[in-house]
Structures are given as structure tokens and as C-alpha cells.
Amino acid sequence: MATEQECRAALDRFTANLAGNAEELRRKANLDRSMVCRVTDLGIAFRGRLVAGQLVDLAEGDDPDAEIALSAASDDLIAMVDGKLDFLQAVATRRVSISAHPFDLLKLRNLR
């Protein structure tokens, strides 16, 4: 099981990866949605906002009204961010769950 600090670092890497590809992602997944990432085995959450292909305002804490909600165990979250676990496979095998509008889910596939 990963620590809270390792999960935060993984989300920081994810944020940096998005920022590095912001122009391309803006074309593929131009969203403006609130988002929460719940780390199930640690009982913590991180909230932020996906805007124009970037994750901004990342902070600790849950957002029960988030438009996009992702839940994963700490090790699975880190494995996805590091490219060791395929997002679609993780969802298909229920290692990760995501709740969002169906059209948003189609766009989110591009954030891999």
C-alpha cells in the first residue's frame, strides 16, 4: 500500500504530464469539470478541476458534487499514472471506478 505522500506525488506527476501536452489534450478532451480522486485503501481524496486539458487547483479533500469521480487503491493509482496499469483495463477489471457523464468518459480516454 502506497502512502498519502506517494499518491500526492503521483497526482503531481499526472498534472505535469497533462500540462506538458495541454495543447494536444485541449483538442482531444476540452473539458471544464470538477474532479475528485478517492484513494480507497487510505480513505483520502484529492479534488481539482480539469480545464482545457490541464488539472488545476489540486488540493486534499473530497468533493461530493464533483462531475468526475475516480476511485482507486493507492497502488493502482500510482501504477496508472506511471503507465504500468492501463486505465481501460483497470476499469474493465473493476480495480478502478469512474463516474462521469458518458460523453465526458469518451473524452477522458484521451488523457492516458
N, CA, C and O of each residue as an XYZ file, in Angstrom:
448
protein
N       0.843     -1.176      0.000
C       0.000      0.000      0.000
C       0.890      1.241      0.000
O       1.808      1.369      0.809
N       0.596      2.145     -0.921
C       1.351      3.393     -1.018
C       0.897      4.359      0.081
O      -0.143      4.166      0.711
N       1.686      5.378      0.286
C       1.354      6.382      1.297
C       0.596      7.547      0.671
O       0.504      7.668     -0.551
N       0.065      8.387      1.524
C      -0.616      9.590      1.064
C       0.342     10.482      0.271
O      -0.041     11.058     -0.747
N       1.576     10.593      0.736
C       2.560     11.431      0.053
C       2.886     10.866     -1.330
O       3.059     11.632     -2.278
N       2.973      9.547     -1.461
C       3.247      8.933     -2.757
C       2.089      9.155     -3.724
O       2.302      9.363     -4.918
N       0.861      9.110     -3.205
C      -0.310      9.379     -4.054
C      -0.323     10.823     -4.511
O      -0.613     11.110     -5.672
N      -0.012     11.727     -3.608
C       0.046     13.147     -3.965
C       1.129     13.381     -5.020
O       0.926     14.135     -5.973
N       2.271     12.734     -4.841
C       3.357     12.878     -5.818
C       2.927     12.331     -7.175
O       3.255     12.916     -8.207
N       2.199     11.221     -7.186
C       1.713     10.653     -8.455
C       0.751     11.624     -9.129
O       0.820     11.820    -10.343
N      -0.138     12.229     -8.364
C      -1.072     13.192     -8.950
C      -0.342     14.437     -9.435
O      -0.747     15.046    -10.425
N       0.717     14.815     -8.756
C       1.541     15.936     -9.228
C       2.210     15.580    -10.561
O       2.304     16.424    -11.452
N       2.675     14.322    -10.699
C       3.268     13.878    -11.970
C       2.209     13.878    -13.068
O       2.478     14.286    -14.198
N       1.003     13.418    -12.732
C      -0.091     13.414    -13.699
C      -0.398     14.840    -14.154
O      -0.592     15.092    -15.343
N      -0.439     15.762    -13.206
C      -0.683     17.168    -13.521
C       0.401     17.707    -14.449
O       0.104     18.410    -15.415
N       1.659     17.376    -14.157
C       2.774     17.835    -15.002
C       2.691     17.216    -16.398
O       2.965     17.890    -17.391
N       2.315     15.935    -16.478
C       2.173     15.289    -17.787
C       1.086     15.964    -18.612
O       1.263     16.200    -19.807
N      -0.034     16.273    -17.976
C      -1.113     16.960    -18.687
C      -0.652     18.328    -19.167
O      -0.917     18.720    -20.303
N       0.036     19.048    -18.298
C       0.500     20.392    -18.653
C       1.469     20.337    -19.835
O       1.476     21.233    -20.679
N       2.275     19.295    -19.892
C       3.232     19.148    -20.981
C       2.579     18.845    -22.322
O       3.185     19.052    -23.373
N       1.349     18.358    -22.287
C       0.607     18.023    -23.505
C      -0.695     18.814    -23.601
O      -1.642     18.371    -24.252
N      -0.749     19.959    -22.971
C      -2.001     20.709    -22.841
C      -2.643     21.044    -24.188
O      -3.857     20.917    -24.341
N      -1.850     21.465    -25.150
C      -2.419     21.867    -26.440
C      -3.086     20.682    -27.130
O      -4.209     20.795    -27.620
N      -2.400     19.558    -27.167
C      -2.962     18.354    -27.789
C      -4.204     17.875    -27.033
O      -5.212     17.522    -27.646
N      -4.126     17.866    -25.704
C      -5.262     17.411    -24.906
C      -6.442     18.365    -25.007
O      -7.594     17.936    -24.949
N      -6.167     19.642    -25.157
C      -7.244     20.621    -25.317
C      -8.047     20.291    -26.583
O      -9.271     20.421    -26.596
N      -7.358     19.869    -27.635
C      -8.054     19.477    -28.863
C      -8.846     18.191    -28.667
O      -9.957     18.062    -29.180
N      -8.286     17.246    -27.933
C      -8.910     15.934    -27.775
C      -9.949     15.879    -26.658
O     -10.967     15.200    -26.789
N      -9.698     16.580    -25.575
C     -10.558     16.462    -24.389
C     -10.745     17.815    -23.731
O     -10.347     18.013    -22.583
N     -11.341     18.736    -24.447
C     -11.536     20.076    -23.924
C     -12.701     20.061    -22.936
O     -13.863     20.204    -23.316
N     -12.363     19.886    -21.677
C     -13.367     19.803    -20.616
C     -13.154     20.922    -19.612
O     -12.052     21.454    -19.477
N     -14.204     21.266    -18.924
C     -14.137     22.141    -17.753
C     -15.038     21.483    -16.719
O     -16.235     21.761    -16.648
N     -14.435     20.600    -15.913
C     -15.206     19.790    -14.974
C     -14.485     19.701    -13.630
O     -13.257     19.646    -13.572
N     -15.261     19.687    -12.564
C     -14.695     19.405    -11.248
C     -14.414     17.916    -11.166
O     -15.131     17.102    -11.748
N     -13.361     17.571    -10.438
C     -12.928     16.183    -10.372
C     -12.478     15.843     -8.964
O     -11.920     16.679     -8.253
N     -12.730     14.602     -8.573
C     -12.217     14.100     -7.305
C     -11.591     12.738     -7.549
O     -12.100     11.936     -8.331
N     -10.491     12.492     -6.878
C      -9.813     11.200     -6.924
C      -9.821     10.661     -5.499
O      -9.169     11.210     -4.610
N     -10.567      9.579     -5.294
C     -10.670      8.963     -3.967
C      -9.729      7.767     -3.907
O      -9.794      6.863     -4.741
N      -8.864      7.780     -2.918
C      -7.908      6.689     -2.715
C      -8.523      5.777     -1.659
O      -8.493      6.070     -0.464
N      -9.073      4.681     -2.122
C      -9.955      3.861     -1.288
C      -9.262      3.197     -0.103
O      -9.832      3.139      0.986
N      -8.054      2.700     -0.295
C      -7.401      1.989      0.806
C      -6.821      2.923      1.864
O      -6.534      2.486      2.979
N      -6.647      4.181      1.536
C      -6.134      5.157      2.502
C      -7.235      6.031      3.094
O      -7.012      6.730      4.083
N      -8.418      5.994      2.493
C      -9.520      6.812      2.987
C      -9.294      8.306      2.804
O      -9.751      9.112      3.614
N      -8.588      8.673      1.741
C      -8.328     10.088      1.469
C      -8.836     10.426      0.073
O      -9.165      9.539     -0.714
N      -8.894     11.708     -0.217
C      -9.335     12.161     -1.538
C      -8.581     13.432     -1.902
O      -8.107     14.176     -1.044
N      -8.491     13.645     -3.198
C      -7.904     14.859     -3.756
C      -8.899     15.418     -4.756
O      -9.494     14.673     -5.535
N      -9.076     16.722     -4.731
C     -10.022     17.352     -5.652
C      -9.275     18.382     -6.499
O      -8.237     18.919     -6.115
N      -9.856     18.625     -7.663
C      -9.279     19.610     -8.565
C     -10.250     19.893     -9.682
O     -11.437     19.583     -9.582
N      -9.750     20.477    -10.735
C     -10.589     20.824    -11.873
C      -9.830     20.535    -13.156
O      -8.681     20.949    -13.315
N     -10.477     19.822    -14.072
C      -9.924     19.608    -15.407
C     -10.377     20.769    -16.275
O     -11.573     20.959    -16.496
N      -9.425     21.540    -16.762
C      -9.731     22.717    -17.571
C      -8.768     22.741    -18.757
O      -7.549     22.749    -18.586
N      -9.330     22.751    -19.945
C      -8.538     22.890    -21.173
C      -7.341     21.948    -21.216
O      -6.232     22.354    -21.563
N      -7.576     20.687    -20.861
C      -6.516     19.698    -20.934
C      -5.537     19.716    -19.784
O      -4.499     19.058    -19.852
N      -5.840     20.455    -18.724
C      -4.955     20.520    -17.569
C      -5.733     20.256    -16.289
O      -6.933     20.522    -16.213
N      -5.038     19.729    -15.282
C      -5.612     19.553    -13.956
C      -5.108     20.697    -13.093
O      -3.906     20.825    -12.861
N      -6.023     21.521    -12.620
C      -5.645     22.708    -11.847
C      -6.286     22.661    -10.470
O      -7.230     21.908    -10.228
N      -5.757     23.475     -9.582
C      -6.283     23.635     -8.222
C      -6.355     22.316     -7.459
O      -7.316     22.076     -6.727
N      -5.351     21.463     -7.622
C      -5.318     20.185     -6.925
C      -5.117     20.426     -5.438
O      -4.181     21.116     -5.034
N      -6.002     19.856     -4.626
C      -5.941     20.042     -3.179
C      -6.450     18.776     -2.501
O      -7.146     17.968     -3.116
N      -6.103     18.613     -1.252
C      -6.605     17.483     -0.486
C      -8.054     17.744     -0.101
O      -8.455     18.885      0.129
N      -8.831     16.670     -0.036
C     -10.217     16.765      0.384
C     -11.170     16.257     -0.679
O     -10.876     16.290     -1.874
N     -12.295     15.794     -0.227
C     -13.313     15.234     -1.114
C     -14.194     16.340     -1.690
O     -14.245     17.452     -1.163
N     -14.870     16.020     -2.758
C     -15.864     16.900     -3.365
C     -17.042     16.022     -3.769
O     -17.044     15.460     -4.864
N     -18.047     15.897     -2.896
C     -19.172     15.009     -3.205
C     -19.962     15.437     -4.435
O     -20.709     14.631     -4.990
N     -19.817     16.675     -4.872
C     -20.541     17.172     -6.041
C     -19.682     17.180     -7.309
O     -20.084     17.754     -8.321
N     -18.517     16.555     -7.262
C     -17.613     16.551     -8.423
C     -18.300     15.916     -9.623
O     -19.034     14.936     -9.496
N     -18.044     16.496    -10.784
C     -18.633     15.987    -12.024
C     -17.935     14.727    -12.522
O     -18.520     13.929    -13.254
N     -16.681     14.555    -12.118
C     -15.923     13.358    -12.452
C     -15.363     12.810    -11.142
O     -14.692     13.526    -10.400
N     -15.641     11.542    -10.862
C     -15.150     10.909     -9.635
C     -14.421      9.622     -9.994
O     -14.982      8.729    -10.629
N     -13.177      9.545     -9.581
C     -12.362      8.362     -9.808
C     -12.028      7.762     -8.455
O     -11.631      8.484     -7.540
N     -12.182      6.454     -8.316
C     -11.833      5.751     -7.082
C     -10.872      4.625     -7.411
O     -11.102      3.838     -8.329
N      -9.789      4.560     -6.645
C      -8.779      3.533     -6.879
C      -7.989      3.301     -5.600
O      -7.893      4.183     -4.746
N      -7.428      2.110     -5.478
C      -6.483      1.843     -4.404
C      -5.200      2.613     -4.699
O      -4.915      2.934     -5.852
N      -4.444      2.902     -3.675
C      -3.241      3.729     -3.827
C      -2.249      3.132     -4.832
O      -1.733      3.852     -5.687
N      -1.980      1.839     -4.740
C      -1.024      1.222     -5.662
C      -1.520      1.276     -7.104
O      -0.726      1.468     -8.025
N      -2.827      1.109     -7.308
C      -3.384      1.175     -8.662
C      -3.320      2.590     -9.218
O      -3.034      2.778    -10.400
N      -3.583      3.581     -8.382
C      -3.480      4.973     -8.824
C      -2.070      5.275     -9.312
O      -1.890      5.847    -10.387
N      -1.085      4.896     -8.532
C       0.306      5.162     -8.893
C       0.688      4.388    -10.156
O       1.369      4.926    -11.029
N       0.254      3.136    -10.256
C       0.561      2.327    -11.440
C      -0.047      2.942    -12.701
O       0.580      2.917    -13.761
N      -1.248      3.487    -12.600
C      -1.863      4.137    -13.771
C      -1.087      5.372    -14.181
O      -0.793      5.563    -15.361
N      -0.753      6.210    -13.213
C      -0.021      7.437    -13.526
C       1.338      7.113    -14.144
O       1.797      7.808    -15.050
N       1.971      6.061    -13.652
C       3.299      5.697    -14.147
C       3.252      4.842    -15.409
O       4.299      4.425    -15.903
N       2.068      4.575    -15.937
C       1.933      3.822    -17.174
C       2.101      2.320    -17.026
O       2.269      1.620    -18.025
N       2.060      1.816    -15.815
C       2.213      0.386    -15.574
C       0.879     -0.346    -15.522
O       0.846     -1.576    -15.549
N      -0.208      0.392    -15.448
C      -1.558     -0.172    -15.434
C      -2.396      0.610    -16.429
O      -2.549      1.825    -16.308
N      -2.936     -0.091    -17.408
C      -3.773      0.539    -18.420
C      -5.106      0.963    -17.793
O      -5.772      0.172    -17.126
N      -5.476      2.218    -18.021
C      -6.694      2.763    -17.426
C      -7.934      1.974    -17.823
O      -8.740      1.615    -16.964
N      -8.096      1.699    -19.117
C      -9.288      0.984    -19.575
C      -9.337     -0.433    -19.013
O     -10.410     -0.921    -18.661
N      -8.200     -1.089    -18.927
C      -8.149     -2.427    -18.343
C      -8.493     -2.366    -16.850
O      -9.201     -3.234    -16.339
N      -7.999     -1.357    -16.164
C      -8.279     -1.205    -14.735
C      -9.766     -0.995    -14.484
O     -10.317     -1.532    -13.523
N     -10.413     -0.222    -15.336
C     -11.856     -0.008    -15.208
C     -12.600     -1.298    -15.530
O     -13.530     -1.676    -14.817
N     -12.196     -1.970    -16.598
C     -12.870     -3.205    -17.015
C     -12.778     -4.293    -15.950
O     -13.706     -5.085    -15.790
N     -11.667     -4.333    -15.224
C     -11.491     -5.348    -14.187
C     -11.918     -4.855    -12.806
O     -11.724     -5.543    -11.804
N     -12.493     -3.669    -12.766
C     -13.029     -3.059    -11.545
C     -11.975     -2.754    -10.481
O     -12.287     -2.661     -9.294
N     -10.752     -2.603    -10.912
C      -9.709     -2.147     -9.985
C      -9.840     -0.648     -9.771
O      -9.400     -0.106     -8.757
N     -10.451      0.006    -10.742
C     -10.688      1.451    -10.698
C     -12.137      1.683    -11.097
O     -12.662      1.023    -11.994
N     -12.772      2.623    -10.425
C     -14.112      3.006    -10.869
C     -14.111      4.493    -11.182
O     -13.411      5.287    -10.553
N     -14.916      4.840    -12.168
C     -15.020      6.234    -12.566
C     -16.483      6.539    -12.821
O     -17.214      5.754    -13.426
N     -16.881      7.693    -12.345
C     -18.247      8.154    -12.527
C     -18.192      9.519    -13.203
O     -17.574     10.460    -12.703
N     -18.856      9.600    -14.356
C     -18.891     10.851    -15.117
C     -19.984     10.728    -16.161
O     -20.500      9.640    -16.417
N     -20.324     11.842    -16.750
C     -21.278     11.832    -17.852
C     -20.694     10.973    -18.974
O     -19.492     11.046    -19.230
N     -21.511     10.163    -19.646
C     -20.978      9.287    -20.701
C     -20.149     10.010    -21.765
O     -19.140      9.469    -22.216
N     -20.542     11.200    -22.173
C     -19.762     11.941    -23.169
C     -18.399     12.348    -22.603
O     -17.400     12.358    -23.323
N     -18.365     12.681    -21.319
C     -17.089     13.014    -20.683
C     -16.178     11.791    -20.620
O     -14.965     11.912    -20.795
N     -16.752     10.618    -20.372
C     -15.952      9.393    -20.331
C     -15.258      9.139    -21.661
O     -14.104      8.712    -21.701
N     -15.968      9.406    -22.742
C     -15.355      9.235    -24.064
C     -14.170     10.169    -24.245
O     -13.144      9.774    -24.798
N     -14.304     11.390    -23.786
C     -13.207     12.356    -23.896
C     -12.054     12.011    -22.963
O     -10.890     12.223    -23.306
N     -12.375     11.476    -21.775
C     -11.328     11.169    -20.794
C     -10.383     10.065    -21.259
O      -9.255      9.969    -20.775
N     -10.831      9.242    -22.183
C      -9.952      8.194    -22.718
C      -8.685      8.807    -23.303
O      -7.643      8.154    -23.337
N      -8.762     10.026    -23.753
C      -7.618     10.694    -24.381
C      -6.579     11.189    -23.378
O      -5.497     11.619    -23.778
N      -6.885     11.137    -22.100
C      -5.951     11.640    -21.090
C      -4.941     10.587    -20.669
O      -4.172     10.832    -19.739
N      -4.908      9.443    -21.302
C      -3.949      8.401    -20.942
C      -2.557      8.792    -21.361
O      -1.611      8.036    -21.141
